[in-house]
Amino acid sequence: MKLEIIRFSENSRQTLSKFIVFDDYNCELAQGFMLELPDNNNERRISRINEGEYDCIKRNSKKYDNHFHVLNVVDRSYILIHKGNYNRDTKGCILPGSGLIDIDGDGLLDVVSSVPTMKMLNRILPNKFKLVIKNQIL
């Protein structure tokens, strides 16, 4: 199985992406959106991770409940895919949701329905899977 993230928009405060989950036969199982920090040269706590292919595993913690750990990120550690709605909810991790709306009126799009989206991803993704991140920002 594969989770593909296609980045399509960024500004000085965040990056927006579409995600698609593919099964082993490359059939689409689910889709939604992701929110990350902007590209700040892969710097810890202020930047998204680089485009590329990564292994992911399921993980659980008190803070994020069931989530995913992105492994082998160069010069970074504990990059997670976890619940959250706003760019202030991440220090370099990836936040999933079902749509994009400016929830808090700050002029930035936020991901919505992050908790149900995480539950859906946990239900359909196996314990270990591939994450592919592509930059298609215009």
C-alpha positions as CSV (number, residue, x, y, z in Angstrom):
1,M,0.0,0.0,0.0
2,K,1.1,3.6,-0.6
3,L,0.1,7.0,0.7
4,E,0.9,9.6,-1.9
5,I,1.0,13.3,-1.0
6,I,1.0,15.8,-3.9
7,R,1.9,19.3,-2.8
8,F,0.1,22.0,-4.8
9,S,0.3,25.3,-2.8
10,E,2.6,27.0,-0.4
11,N,3.2,30.4,1.1
12,S,5.6,31.6,3.9
13,R,3.4,30.0,6.6
14,Q,2.3,26.6,5.2
15,T,2.1,24.0,2.4
16,L,-1.1,22.4,1.2
17,S,-1.4,19.0,-0.5
18,K,-3.8,16.4,-1.7
19,F,-3.3,12.9,-0.5
20,I,-4.4,9.6,-2.2
21,V,-4.2,6.1,-0.7
22,F,-3.4,3.4,-3.2
23,D,-3.8,-0.4,-2.6
24,D,-1.2,-2.9,-3.8
25,Y,-2.8,-2.9,-7.3
26,N,-2.5,0.9,-7.6
27,C,-6.3,1.3,-7.2
28,E,-7.4,4.5,-5.3
29,L,-8.9,3.7,-1.9
30,A,-9.2,7.2,-0.3
31,Q,-8.3,10.8,-0.8
32,G,-8.2,14.0,1.2
33,F,-5.8,16.9,2.0
34,M,-2.7,17.5,4.1
35,L,-1.2,20.6,5.8
36,E,2.5,21.1,6.5
37,L,4.9,23.9,7.3
38,P,6.5,25.7,4.3
39,D,9.9,24.7,2.8
40,N,12.5,26.1,5.1
41,N,15.5,24.0,3.9
42,N,14.4,20.9,6.0
43,E,15.2,22.8,9.2
44,R,13.8,21.1,12.4
45,R,10.6,22.4,13.8
46,I,10.1,25.1,11.1
47,S,10.0,23.2,7.8
48,R,8.2,20.5,6.0
49,I,10.3,17.4,5.0
50,N,11.8,17.0,1.6
51,E,10.1,15.5,-1.4
52,G,10.8,11.8,-1.7
53,E,9.9,8.2,-0.7
54,Y,9.7,7.1,2.9
55,D,8.7,4.1,5.0
56,C,5.9,4.7,7.5
57,I,4.7,2.7,10.5
58,K,1.7,2.9,12.8
59,R,2.3,4.3,16.2
60,N,0.3,5.3,19.3
61,S,1.0,7.9,22.0
62,K,-1.0,9.7,24.6
63,K,-0.6,13.0,22.8
64,Y,-1.7,11.9,19.3
65,D,-3.5,8.6,19.9
66,N,-3.1,6.4,16.7
67,H,-0.9,8.1,14.1
68,F,2.0,7.3,11.7
69,H,5.7,7.7,12.1
70,V,7.7,8.7,8.9
71,L,11.0,6.8,9.0
72,N,14.5,7.7,7.7
73,V,13.9,11.4,7.1
74,V,17.4,12.9,6.5
75,D,18.5,15.2,9.3
76,R,15.1,14.9,11.1
77,S,13.5,12.6,13.7
78,Y,9.9,11.9,14.8
79,I,8.2,13.2,11.8
80,L,4.6,12.1,12.3
81,I,1.3,12.1,10.4
82,H,-1.1,13.1,13.2
83,K,-4.4,15.0,13.9
84,G,-4.5,18.8,13.8
85,N,-6.1,21.5,11.9
86,Y,-3.9,24.6,11.8
87,N,-0.3,25.3,10.8
88,R,0.4,26.1,14.5
89,D,-0.5,22.4,15.3
90,T,2.7,21.2,13.6
91,K,6.4,21.6,14.2
92,G,7.3,19.7,11.0
93,C,4.7,16.9,11.0
94,I,1.9,16.3,8.5
95,L,-1.7,17.0,9.3
96,P,-4.5,15.2,7.4
97,G,-8.1,16.3,6.8
98,S,-11.1,15.8,4.5
99,G,-11.2,19.4,3.1
100,L,-9.7,22.9,3.3
101,I,-11.4,25.8,5.0
102,D,-10.3,28.9,6.8
103,I,-11.7,27.7,10.2
104,D,-10.2,30.5,12.4
105,G,-10.5,33.5,10.0
106,D,-6.8,34.2,9.8
107,G,-6.8,34.1,6.0
108,L,-5.1,30.7,5.7
109,L,-6.7,27.4,4.7
110,D,-6.9,24.8,7.5
111,V,-7.6,21.1,7.2
112,V,-11.0,20.0,8.5
113,S,-12.2,16.8,10.0
114,S,-8.7,15.7,11.0
115,V,-9.8,13.2,13.6
116,P,-12.2,11.3,11.4
117,T,-9.6,11.4,8.6
118,M,-7.0,9.9,10.9
119,K,-9.4,7.2,11.9
120,M,-10.1,6.4,8.3
121,L,-6.4,6.3,7.5
122,N,-5.7,4.0,10.5
123,R,-8.4,1.7,9.3
124,I,-7.3,1.3,5.7
125,L,-3.5,1.6,6.0
126,P,-1.4,-1.4,7.1
127,N,1.1,-1.4,10.0
128,K,3.9,-0.5,7.5
129,F,3.5,1.3,4.2
130,K,5.2,3.6,1.7
131,L,4.8,7.4,1.7
132,V,5.6,9.2,-1.5
133,I,5.8,13.0,-1.5
134,K,5.7,14.9,-4.7
135,N,6.1,18.7,-5.2
136,Q,3.8,20.1,-7.9
137,I,3.6,23.6,-6.6
138,L,3.0,26.2,-9.3
